């Protein structure tokens, strides 16, 4: 199995030649919708000028407090 990118005027003759040699081929578009519609996030190019806005140094203590609070409060969903 061979996958070929679609190029107008080229793909069909190549497919015919491959078919003559008993090679199965598939054609895919040069660019698909995902490549056209999805754009990468804006990247920061100047890392020297980037600053940290807020830094949470004690995450573990916060997570433990949240877990204890969740256990102490009465559940709102019926969990029988």
N, CA, C and O atoms as CSV, one atom per row, in Angstrom:
chain,resi,resn,atom,element,x,y,z
A,1,UNK,N,N,0.849,-1.177,0.000
A,1,UNK,CA,C,0.000,0.000,0.000
A,1,UNK,C,C,0.892,1.237,0.000
A,1,UNK,O,O,1.810,1.362,0.810
A,2,UNK,N,N,0.607,2.127,-0.908
A,2,UNK,CA,C,1.355,3.371,-1.041
A,2,UNK,C,C,0.372,4.525,-0.902
A,2,UNK,O,O,-0.698,4.511,-1.511
A,3,UNK,N,N,0.731,5.519,-0.105
A,3,UNK,CA,C,-0.093,6.712,0.039
A,3,UNK,C,C,0.580,7.856,-0.702
A,3,UNK,O,O,1.745,8.172,-0.462
A,4,UNK,N,N,-0.171,8.467,-1.604
A,4,UNK,CA,C,0.373,9.544,-2.429
A,4,UNK,C,C,-0.330,10.860,-2.112
A,4,UNK,O,O,-1.544,10.868,-1.906
A,5,UNK,N,N,0.398,11.960,-2.069
A,5,UNK,CA,C,-0.267,13.254,-1.946
A,5,UNK,C,C,-0.900,13.619,-3.287
A,5,UNK,O,O,-0.354,13.294,-4.342
A,6,UNK,N,N,-2.048,14.293,-3.250
A,6,UNK,CA,C,-2.728,14.646,-4.494
A,6,UNK,C,C,-2.037,15.838,-5.133
A,6,UNK,O,O,-1.922,16.903,-4.525
A,7,UNK,N,N,-1.585,15.655,-6.343
A,7,UNK,CA,C,-1.023,16.729,-7.161
A,7,UNK,C,C,-1.735,16.641,-8.508
A,7,UNK,O,O,-1.683,15.618,-9.191
A,8,UNK,N,N,-2.398,17.735,-8.873
A,8,UNK,CA,C,-3.206,17.742,-10.090
A,8,UNK,C,C,-2.345,17.415,-11.310
A,8,UNK,O,O,-1.307,18.034,-11.542
A,9,UNK,N,N,-2.801,16.429,-12.080
A,9,UNK,CA,C,-2.130,16.049,-13.301
A,9,UNK,C,C,-0.989,15.054,-13.123
A,9,UNK,O,O,-0.437,14.566,-14.109
A,10,UNK,N,N,-0.633,14.749,-11.888
A,10,UNK,CA,C,0.481,13.842,-11.637
A,10,UNK,C,C,0.007,12.567,-10.949
A,10,UNK,O,O,0.466,11.472,-11.272
A,11,UNK,N,N,-0.899,12.712,-10.015
A,11,UNK,CA,C,-1.306,11.589,-9.176
A,11,UNK,C,C,-1.954,10.463,-9.974
A,11,UNK,O,O,-1.618,9.295,-9.778
A,12,UNK,N,N,-2.864,10.794,-10.858
A,12,UNK,CA,C,-3.573,9.751,-11.625
A,12,UNK,C,C,-2.638,8.921,-12.508
A,12,UNK,O,O,-2.751,7.695,-12.507
A,13,UNK,N,N,-1.720,9.536,-13.260
A,13,UNK,CA,C,-0.786,8.712,-14.043
A,13,UNK,C,C,0.105,7.826,-13.170
A,13,UNK,O,O,0.395,6.687,-13.534
A,14,UNK,N,N,0.531,8.339,-12.036
A,14,UNK,CA,C,1.353,7.535,-11.139
A,14,UNK,C,C,0.542,6.362,-10.596
A,14,UNK,O,O,1.053,5.248,-10.483
A,15,UNK,N,N,-0.722,6.615,-10.260
A,15,UNK,CA,C,-1.593,5.533,-9.789
A,15,UNK,C,C,-1.749,4.449,-10.858
A,15,UNK,O,O,-1.722,3.258,-10.549
A,16,UNK,N,N,-1.913,4.870,-12.122
A,16,UNK,CA,C,-2.058,3.889,-13.204
A,16,UNK,C,C,-0.800,3.037,-13.353
A,16,UNK,O,O,-0.886,1.828,-13.567
A,17,UNK,N,N,0.363,3.667,-13.240
A,17,UNK,CA,C,1.625,2.926,-13.346
A,17,UNK,C,C,1.755,1.934,-12.191
A,17,UNK,O,O,2.155,0.788,-12.398
A,18,UNK,N,N,1.417,2.372,-10.979
A,18,UNK,CA,C,1.498,1.484,-9.825
A,18,UNK,C,C,0.506,0.330,-9.937
A,18,UNK,O,O,0.811,-0.803,-9.566
A,19,UNK,N,N,-0.694,0.635,-10.457
A,19,UNK,CA,C,-1.703,-0.410,-10.622
A,19,UNK,C,C,-1.224,-1.458,-11.637
A,19,UNK,O,O,-1.499,-2.648,-11.482
A,20,UNK,N,N,-0.521,-1.016,-12.654
A,20,UNK,CA,C,0.018,-1.928,-13.664
A,20,UNK,C,C,1.006,-2.927,-13.033
A,20,UNK,O,O,1.134,-4.060,-13.496
A,21,UNK,N,N,1.708,-2.486,-11.963
A,21,UNK,CA,C,2.668,-3.333,-11.262
A,21,UNK,C,C,2.063,-3.993,-10.019
A,21,UNK,O,O,2.793,-4.489,-9.161
A,22,UNK,N,N,0.731,-4.000,-9.924
A,22,UNK,CA,C,-0.012,-4.617,-8.811
A,22,UNK,C,C,0.347,-4.012,-7.451
A,22,UNK,O,O,0.483,-4.730,-6.461
A,23,UNK,N,N,0.497,-2.706,-7.414
A,23,UNK,CA,C,0.744,-1.993,-6.161
A,23,UNK,C,C,-0.485,-1.142,-5.867
A,23,UNK,O,O,-0.884,-0.305,-6.677
A,24,UNK,N,N,-1.080,-1.367,-4.695
A,24,UNK,CA,C,-2.282,-0.618,-4.292
A,24,UNK,C,C,-1.842,0.751,-3.796
A,24,UNK,O,O,-0.866,0.874,-3.056
A,25,UNK,N,N,-2.578,1.781,-4.215
A,25,UNK,CA,C,-2.227,3.132,-3.790
A,25,UNK,C,C,-3.475,3.870,-3.325
A,25,UNK,O,O,-4.587,3.604,-3.782
A,26,UNK,N,N,-3.260,4.802,-2.406
A,26,UNK,CA,C,-4.325,5.674,-1.910
A,26,UNK,C,C,-3.859,7.112,-2.063
A,26,UNK,O,O,-2.663,7.400,-2.007
A,27,UNK,N,N,-4.813,8.010,-2.256
A,27,UNK,CA,C,-4.489,9.421,-2.451
A,27,UNK,C,C,-5.016,10.198,-1.263
A,27,UNK,O,O,-6.142,9.975,-0.819
A,28,UNK,N,N,-4.211,11.104,-0.749
A,28,UNK,CA,C,-4.641,11.960,0.350
A,28,UNK,C,C,-4.442,13.414,-0.075
A,28,UNK,O,O,-3.597,13.703,-0.922
A,29,UNK,N,N,-5.216,14.325,0.509
A,29,UNK,CA,C,-5.044,15.736,0.155
A,29,UNK,C,C,-3.706,16.263,0.664
A,29,UNK,O,O,-3.147,15.761,1.639
A,30,UNK,N,N,-3.214,17.282,-0.021
A,30,UNK,CA,C,-1.939,17.883,0.356
A,30,UNK,C,C,-2.038,18.503,1.746
A,30,UNK,O,O,-1.140,18.338,2.571
A,31,UNK,N,N,-3.130,19.216,1.999
A,31,UNK,CA,C,-3.424,19.787,3.310
A,31,UNK,C,C,-4.834,19.372,3.691
A,31,UNK,O,O,-5.753,19.480,2.879
A,32,UNK,N,N,-5.013,18.899,4.910
A,32,UNK,CA,C,-6.353,18.536,5.330
A,32,UNK,C,C,-6.980,19.676,6.135
A,32,UNK,O,O,-6.314,20.675,6.404
A,33,UNK,N,N,-8.243,19.541,6.519
A,33,UNK,CA,C,-8.947,20.614,7.216
A,33,UNK,C,C,-8.281,20.979,8.536
A,33,UNK,O,O,-8.224,22.150,8.909
A,34,UNK,N,N,-7.778,19.970,9.236
A,34,UNK,CA,C,-7.145,20.265,10.515
A,34,UNK,C,C,-5.940,21.176,10.328
A,34,UNK,O,O,-5.744,22.106,11.111
A,35,UNK,N,N,-5.141,20.928,9.317
A,35,UNK,CA,C,-3.965,21.753,9.071
A,35,UNK,C,C,-4.359,23.170,8.669
A,35,UNK,O,O,-3.634,24.122,8.958
A,36,UNK,N,N,-5.509,23.314,8.000
A,36,UNK,CA,C,-5.957,24.631,7.552
A,36,UNK,C,C,-6.566,25.424,8.698
A,36,UNK,O,O,-6.310,26.622,8.825
A,37,UNK,N,N,-7.385,24.762,9.552
A,37,UNK,CA,C,-8.154,25.461,10.572
A,37,UNK,C,C,-7.414,25.653,11.893
A,37,UNK,O,O,-7.616,26.672,12.553
A,38,UNK,N,N,-6.583,24.733,12.291
A,38,UNK,CA,C,-5.923,24.807,13.587
A,38,UNK,C,C,-4.623,25.591,13.459
A,38,UNK,O,O,-3.787,25.311,12.600
A,39,UNK,N,N,-4.477,26.576,14.332
A,39,UNK,CA,C,-3.274,27.391,14.349
A,39,UNK,C,C,-2.578,27.216,15.699
A,39,UNK,O,O,-3.252,27.141,16.726
A,40,UNK,N,N,-1.276,27.150,15.719
A,40,UNK,CA,C,-0.583,27.016,16.998
A,40,UNK,C,C,-0.736,28.283,17.834
A,40,UNK,O,O,-0.969,29.371,17.309
A,41,UNK,N,N,-0.602,28.115,19.133
A,41,UNK,CA,C,-0.710,29.267,20.025
A,41,UNK,C,C,0.426,30.248,19.762
A,41,UNK,O,O,1.496,29.885,19.273
A,42,UNK,N,N,0.153,31.493,20.102
A,42,UNK,CA,C,1.171,32.526,19.934
A,42,UNK,C,C,2.342,32.217,20.856
A,42,UNK,O,O,2.144,32.037,22.058
A,43,UNK,N,N,3.528,32.154,20.334
A,43,UNK,CA,C,4.703,31.817,21.121
A,43,UNK,C,C,5.430,33.084,21.541
A,43,UNK,O,O,5.536,34.045,20.779
A,44,UNK,N,N,5.927,33.063,22.770
A,44,UNK,CA,C,6.709,34.186,23.268
A,44,UNK,C,C,8.119,34.042,22.723
A,44,UNK,O,O,8.805,33.059,23.005
A,45,UNK,N,N,8.542,35.010,21.955
A,45,UNK,CA,C,9.853,34.927,21.334
A,45,UNK,C,C,10.942,35.564,22.194
A,45,UNK,O,O,12.112,35.191,22.103
A,46,UNK,N,N,10.552,36.523,23.026
A,46,UNK,CA,C,11.523,37.211,23.863
A,46,UNK,C,C,11.398,36.675,25.293
A,46,UNK,O,O,10.640,37.217,26.097
A,47,UNK,N,N,12.145,35.608,25.609
A,47,UNK,CA,C,12.048,34.990,26.935
A,47,UNK,C,C,12.717,35.845,27.999
A,47,UNK,O,O,12.415,35.674,29.180
A,48,UNK,N,N,13.608,36.752,27.638
A,48,UNK,CA,C,14.252,37.608,28.634
A,48,UNK,C,C,13.264,38.603,29.221
A,48,UNK,O,O,13.395,38.998,30.379
A,49,UNK,N,N,12.283,39.008,28.436
A,49,UNK,CA,C,11.292,39.971,28.910
A,49,UNK,C,C,10.105,39.326,29.605
A,49,UNK,O,O,9.265,40.033,30.160
A,50,UNK,N,N,10.015,38.005,29.588
A,50,UNK,CA,C,8.899,37.312,30.222
A,50,UNK,C,C,9.095,37.278,31.728
A,50,UNK,O,O,10.203,37.052,32.214
A,51,UNK,N,N,7.990,37.509,32.477
A,51,UNK,CA,C,8.059,37.524,33.932
A,51,UNK,C,C,6.976,36.611,34.497
A,51,UNK,O,O,5.939,36.401,33.868
A,52,UNK,N,N,7.222,36.076,35.674
A,52,UNK,CA,C,6.234,35.247,36.361
A,52,UNK,C,C,5.255,36.173,37.062
A,52,UNK,O,O,5.669,37.056,37.813
A,53,UNK,N,N,3.961,35.984,36.826
A,53,UNK,CA,C,2.945,36.838,37.424
A,53,UNK,C,C,2.654,36.394,38.858
A,53,UNK,O,O,2.619,37.219,39.771
A,54,UNK,N,N,2.446,35.101,39.051
A,54,UNK,CA,C,2.122,34.593,40.380
A,54,UNK,C,C,2.706,33.195,40.512
A,54,UNK,O,O,2.658,32.401,39.572
A,55,UNK,N,N,3.254,32.901,41.677
A,55,UNK,CA,C,3.846,31.594,41.891
A,55,UNK,C,C,3.291,31.021,43.188
A,55,UNK,O,O,3.432,31.614,44.257
A,56,UNK,N,N,2.656,29.856,43.073
A,56,UNK,CA,C,2.097,29.197,44.238
A,56,UNK,C,C,3.126,28.183,44.730
A,56,UNK,O,O,3.329,27.143,44.103
A,57,UNK,N,N,3.779,28.491,45.859
A,57,UNK,CA,C,4.865,27.643,46.336
A,57,UNK,C,C,4.383,26.490,47.195
A,57,UNK,O,O,5.120,25.523,47.385
A,58,UNK,N,N,3.164,26.563,47.720
A,58,UNK,CA,C,2.710,25.554,48.657
A,58,UNK,C,C,1.472,24.842,48.118
A,58,UNK,O,O,0.424,24.844,48.764
A,59,UNK,N,N,1.588,24.240,46.949
A,59,UNK,CA,C,0.441,23.582,46.318
A,59,UNK,C,C,-0.038,22.374,47.102
A,59,UNK,O,O,-1.242,22.149,47.217
A,60,UNK,N,N,0.874,21.607,47.634
A,60,UNK,CA,C,0.516,20.370,48.338
A,60,UNK,C,C,-0.399,20.668,49.528
A,60,UNK,O,O,-1.391,19.968,49.732
A,61,UNK,N,N,-0.081,21.688,50.303
A,61,UNK,CA,C,-0.915,22.049,51.452
A,61,UNK,C,C,-2.301,22.479,51.005
A,61,UNK,O,O,-3.295,22.151,51.654
A,62,UNK,N,N,-2.373,23.204,49.913
A,62,UNK,CA,C,-3.671,23.647,49.390
A,62,UNK,C,C,-4.498,22.445,48.939
A,62,UNK,O,O,-5.700,22.388,49.199
A,63,UNK,N,N,-3.861,21.481,48.263
A,63,UNK,CA,C,-4.584,20.289,47.801
A,63,UNK,C,C,-5.106,19.473,48.972
A,63,UNK,O,O,-6.221,18.954,48.917
A,64,UNK,N,N,-4.306,19.351,50.042
A,64,UNK,CA,C,-4.743,18.598,51.220
A,64,UNK,C,C,-5.935,19.292,51.869
A,64,UNK,O,O,-6.902,18.631,52.247
A,65,UNK,N,N,-5.879,20.621,52.005
A,65,UNK,CA,C,-6.987,21.369,52.593
A,65,UNK,C,C,-8.253,21.206,51.759
A,65,UNK,O,O,-9.340,21.049,52.316
A,66,UNK,N,N,-8.129,21.242,50.428
A,66,UNK,CA,C,-9.298,21.056,49.561
A,66,UNK,C,C,-9.873,19.654,49.720
A,66,UNK,O,O,-11.093,19.491,49.760
A,67,UNK,N,N,-9.015,18.641,49.811
A,67,UNK,CA,C,-9.490,17.267,49.965
A,67,UNK,C,C,-10.223,17.086,51.295
A,67,UNK,O,O,-11.254,16.417,51.352
A,68,UNK,N,N,-9.688,17.685,52.366
A,68,UNK,CA,C,-10.356,17.599,53.675
A,68,UNK,C,C,-11.694,18.314,53.625
A,68,UNK,O,O,-12.680,17.808,54.162
A,69,UNK,N,N,-11.750,19.466,53.000
A,69,UNK,CA,C,-13.004,20.210,52.888
A,69,UNK,C,C,-14.043,19.412,52.117
A,69,UNK,O,O,-15.212,19.374,52.500
A,70,UNK,N,N,-13.622,18.776,51.034
A,70,UNK,CA,C,-14.549,17.976,50.222
A,70,UNK,C,C,-15.083,16.807,51.033
A,70,UNK,O,O,-16.269,16.488,50.945
A,71,UNK,N,N,-14.226,16.160,51.823
A,71,UNK,CA,C,-14.662,15.025,52.650
A,71,UNK,C,C,-15.623,15.460,53.748
A,71,UNK,O,O,-16.558,14.729,54.075
A,72,UNK,N,N,-15.403,16.654,54.330
A,72,UNK,CA,C,-16.249,17.124,55.432
A,72,UNK,C,C,-17.630,17.565,54.960
A,72,UNK,O,O,-18.614,17.375,55.675
A,73,UNK,N,N,-17.717,18.136,53.795
A,73,UNK,CA,C,-19.009,18.633,53.307
A,73,UNK,C,C,-19.885,17.471,52.875
A,73,UNK,O,O,-19.395,16.440,52.414
A,74,UNK,N,N,-21.163,17.652,53.029
A,74,UNK,CA,C,-22.118,16.608,52.662
A,74,UNK,C,C,-22.230,16.542,51.138
A,74,UNK,O,O,-22.323,17.581,50.484
A,75,UNK,N,N,-22.222,15.341,50.567
A,75,UNK,CA,C,-22.285,15.242,49.116
A,75,UNK,C,C,-23.624,15.743,48.578
A,75,UNK,O,O,-24.674,15.539,49.187
A,76,UNK,N,N,-23.558,16.400,47.431
A,76,UNK,CA,C,-24.780,16.909,46.810
A,76,UNK,C,C,-25.387,15.918,45.846
A,76,UNK,O,O,-26.541,16.073,45.447
A,77,UNK,N,N,-24.631,14.899,45.462
A,77,UNK,CA,C,-25.114,13.885,44.538
A,77,UNK,C,C,-25.415,12.617,45.322
A,77,UNK,O,O,-24.674,12.262,46.238
A,78,UNK,N,N,-26.478,11.944,44.974
A,78,UNK,CA,C,-26.837,10.705,45.651
A,78,UNK,C,C,-25.849,9.613,45.253
A,78,UNK,O,O,-25.836,9.180,44.101
A,79,UNK,N,N,-25.015,9.161,46.206
A,79,UNK,CA,C,-23.951,8.206,45.898
A,79,UNK,C,C,-24.180,6.862,46.591
A,79,UNK,O,O,-23.225,6.270,47.095
A,80,UNK,N,N,-25.370,6.383,46.628
A,80,UNK,CA,C,-25.646,5.102,47.305
A,80,UNK,C,C,-25.175,3.926,46.541
A,80,UNK,O,O,-25.341,2.792,46.990
